[in-house]
């Protein structure tokens, strides 16, 4: 298997805007290696979320090509994208995205249920993941009983449930205070170091850059030095 997990070639994404067009992503090319934590930085509106949505198969490119683990994401069918998101790509969002009526353990177990993993195997995996993110004692608590940082840790555990090759994190610290945000980035760094996972994280917080192996800077949808 190739050491290149993500390959983006001359990627573009346009959106209609009145009588014109907004070029949200323009001519972007880069690769991300296995076991690498790459940060994508830029101001609001720079194109970070659009880029990550394209790589994660949540949106379709206007031009260019995206490969994740050698698979053509932009040209994949909806069925193929669904399978890719279930088995190869994990997502962490700024808004946490937890199901409010479910406990922390139940939220983490959702991807495992969708994958039809046996109950005993699922319960063991959930327990391991909650311990990994430091929430072993909070398994039965619901999101409203947890702090913002704890909710994001649950979201990280859920994203890791099916052992994805690539973890895509879109502003995962955007709703957190500085100290809590750094703890989440430290957690992502630890996941990369311990499990060889590839992580692509978008952030506008310059103080978090030192956790990354490499930083890509976006301005007006274009990669800059």
C-alpha positions as CSV (number, residue, x, y, z in Angstrom):
1,X,0.0,0.0,0.0
2,X,1.3,3.5,-0.9
3,X,2.6,5.8,1.8
4,X,0.6,8.6,0.2
5,X,-2.9,8.7,1.8
6,X,-4.2,11.9,0.3
7,X,-3.4,13.2,-3.2
8,X,-5.0,16.4,-4.4
9,X,-4.3,17.6,-7.9
10,X,-5.3,21.0,-9.4
11,X,-8.4,21.0,-7.3
12,X,-11.1,23.6,-7.8
13,X,-14.6,24.2,-6.4
14,X,-16.8,27.0,-7.7
15,X,-20.1,28.2,-6.3
16,X,-22.6,30.4,-8.1
17,X,-23.2,33.8,-6.5
18,X,-25.7,36.1,-8.1
19,X,-24.5,36.9,-11.6
20,X,-21.0,35.7,-10.8
21,X,-19.0,32.8,-9.4
22,X,-17.2,32.3,-6.1
23,X,-13.9,30.4,-6.5
24,X,-13.9,28.8,-3.0
25,X,-10.9,26.5,-3.9
26,X,-8.6,27.2,-6.8
27,X,-5.8,25.1,-8.3
28,X,-4.9,23.4,-5.1
29,X,-2.3,20.5,-5.2
30,X,-0.6,18.6,-2.4
31,X,-0.1,15.2,-0.8
32,X,-0.4,13.9,2.7
33,X,1.7,10.8,3.8
34,X,0.6,8.0,6.1
35,X,1.1,8.9,9.7
36,X,1.3,12.6,9.1
37,X,-0.6,15.4,10.9
38,X,-1.1,18.3,8.5
39,X,-2.8,21.5,9.5
40,X,-4.6,23.7,7.0
41,X,-4.7,27.3,8.2
42,X,-6.3,30.4,6.9
43,X,-8.8,33.1,7.8
44,X,-12.5,32.5,7.8
45,X,-13.6,32.3,4.2
46,X,-10.2,31.1,3.0
47,X,-11.6,27.8,1.8
48,X,-10.5,25.5,4.6
49,X,-13.9,23.8,5.2
50,X,-14.6,23.5,1.5
51,X,-11.3,21.8,0.9
52,X,-11.8,19.3,3.7
53,X,-15.4,18.6,2.6
54,X,-14.0,17.8,-0.9
55,X,-11.4,15.5,0.5
56,X,-13.9,13.8,2.8
57,X,-16.3,13.2,0.0
58,X,-19.0,15.5,1.4
59,X,-18.8,17.7,-1.7
60,X,-17.9,17.3,-5.3
61,X,-15.1,19.2,-7.0
62,X,-15.6,21.5,-10.0
63,X,-12.2,20.7,-11.4
64,X,-9.2,18.5,-10.5
65,X,-8.9,15.2,-8.8
66,X,-8.8,13.9,-5.2
67,X,-7.5,10.4,-4.2
68,X,-7.8,8.9,-0.7
69,X,-6.0,5.6,-0.3
70,X,-5.7,5.5,-4.0
71,X,-9.5,5.8,-4.6
72,X,-10.9,8.6,-6.8
73,X,-13.1,10.5,-4.3
74,X,-14.4,13.1,-6.8
75,X,-15.6,10.5,-9.3
76,X,-17.0,8.0,-6.8
77,X,-20.6,7.0,-6.8
78,X,-22.8,7.8,-3.7
79,X,-22.6,4.2,-2.6
80,X,-18.8,4.2,-2.9
81,X,-18.6,7.5,-1.0
82,X,-20.8,6.0,1.8
83,X,-18.5,3.0,2.1
84,X,-15.4,5.3,2.1
85,X,-16.8,7.4,4.9
86,X,-17.7,4.3,6.9
87,X,-14.4,2.5,6.6
88,X,-11.6,4.8,5.5
89,X,-12.4,8.4,6.6
90,X,-13.4,9.7,10.0
91,X,-14.8,13.1,10.7
92,X,-14.6,15.6,13.5
93,X,-16.6,18.8,13.3
94,X,-16.5,22.1,15.1
95,X,-20.1,21.6,16.4
96,X,-19.3,18.2,17.9
97,X,-22.3,16.6,16.2
98,X,-23.3,14.3,19.1
99,X,-26.8,12.8,19.3
100,X,-28.2,14.5,22.5
101,X,-30.4,11.6,23.7
102,X,-27.5,9.1,23.6
103,X,-24.9,8.6,26.2
104,X,-21.2,9.2,25.5
105,X,-20.7,5.4,25.0
106,X,-23.8,5.2,22.7
107,X,-22.6,8.1,20.6
108,X,-19.2,6.4,20.1
109,X,-20.9,3.2,19.3
110,X,-23.0,4.6,16.4
111,X,-20.4,3.9,13.6
112,X,-19.9,0.4,15.0
113,X,-23.7,-0.3,14.9
114,X,-23.8,1.0,11.3
115,X,-21.0,-1.4,10.5
116,X,-23.0,-4.2,12.2
117,X,-20.2,-5.1,14.6
118,X,-21.2,-7.8,17.2
119,X,-22.4,-6.3,20.5
120,X,-19.6,-7.7,22.7
121,X,-16.9,-6.5,20.2
122,X,-18.7,-3.1,20.0
123,X,-18.9,-2.6,23.7
124,X,-15.2,-3.5,24.1
125,X,-14.2,-1.1,21.4
126,X,-16.2,1.7,22.9
127,X,-14.7,1.2,26.3
128,X,-11.1,1.3,24.8
129,X,-11.9,4.5,22.9
130,X,-13.4,6.3,25.9
131,X,-10.3,5.4,27.9
132,X,-8.1,6.6,25.1
133,X,-9.7,10.1,25.1
134,X,-9.8,10.2,28.9
135,X,-13.5,9.7,29.4
136,X,-13.7,6.2,30.7
137,X,-15.6,7.4,33.8
138,X,-18.1,9.4,31.7
139,X,-19.5,6.6,29.5
140,X,-23.1,7.0,30.7
141,X,-23.3,10.8,30.6
142,X,-25.2,12.6,27.9
143,X,-23.8,15.5,25.9
144,X,-25.5,18.2,28.0
145,X,-23.8,16.7,31.1
146,X,-20.3,17.2,29.6
147,X,-18.2,20.2,29.0
148,X,-17.4,21.4,25.5
149,X,-13.9,19.8,25.6
150,X,-15.4,16.5,26.9
151,X,-18.0,16.6,24.1
152,X,-15.3,17.0,21.5
153,X,-13.3,14.2,23.0
154,X,-16.4,12.0,22.6
155,X,-16.5,13.2,18.9
156,X,-12.9,12.2,18.5
157,X,-13.5,8.7,20.0
158,X,-16.5,8.3,17.6
159,X,-14.4,9.3,14.6
160,X,-11.9,6.6,15.6
161,X,-14.4,3.9,16.1
162,X,-13.9,2.1,12.8
163,X,-10.2,2.7,12.7
164,X,-10.1,5.0,9.7
165,X,-7.0,5.5,7.7
166,X,-7.7,9.3,7.4
167,X,-9.1,11.6,10.1
168,X,-10.5,14.9,8.8
169,X,-11.1,17.5,11.5
170,X,-12.7,20.8,10.5
171,X,-12.0,23.5,13.1
172,X,-12.2,21.0,16.0
173,X,-11.2,23.6,18.5
174,X,-13.3,26.4,17.2
175,X,-15.8,26.4,20.0
176,X,-13.3,25.7,22.8
177,X,-11.2,28.0,25.0
178,X,-7.5,28.1,24.3
179,X,-6.4,25.5,26.9
180,X,-9.1,23.0,26.0
181,X,-8.3,23.5,22.3
182,X,-4.7,22.7,22.9
183,X,-5.7,19.6,24.8
184,X,-7.7,18.4,21.8
185,X,-4.8,19.0,19.4
186,X,-2.5,17.2,21.8
187,X,-5.0,14.3,21.7
188,X,-4.9,14.3,17.9
189,X,-1.1,14.4,18.0
190,X,-1.1,11.4,20.4
191,X,-3.4,9.4,18.1
192,X,-1.1,10.0,15.1
193,X,2.0,9.0,17.1
194,X,0.5,5.9,18.7
195,X,-1.6,4.5,15.8
196,X,0.1,5.9,12.7
197,X,-3.2,7.5,11.6
198,X,-3.2,10.4,9.1
199,X,-4.9,13.6,10.2
200,X,-5.9,16.6,8.2
201,X,-7.1,19.4,10.5
202,X,-8.3,22.9,9.6
203,X,-7.7,25.7,12.0
204,X,-7.3,29.4,12.2
205,X,-5.6,29.2,15.6
206,X,-1.8,29.9,15.0
207,X,-1.0,28.7,18.5
208,X,-1.9,25.1,17.5
209,X,0.5,24.9,14.6
210,X,3.4,23.4,16.5
211,X,1.4,20.2,17.0
212,X,1.4,19.6,13.2
213,X,4.1,18.0,11.1
214,X,3.4,20.4,8.3
215,X,1.2,23.5,7.7
216,X,-0.6,24.4,4.5
217,X,-1.8,28.0,4.3
218,X,-4.9,28.9,2.3
219,X,-5.7,32.4,1.1
220,X,-8.8,33.1,-1.1
221,X,-9.0,29.4,-1.9
222,X,-5.3,29.2,-3.1
223,X,-2.3,27.6,-1.3
224,X,0.3,30.1,-0.4
225,X,3.8,29.7,1.2
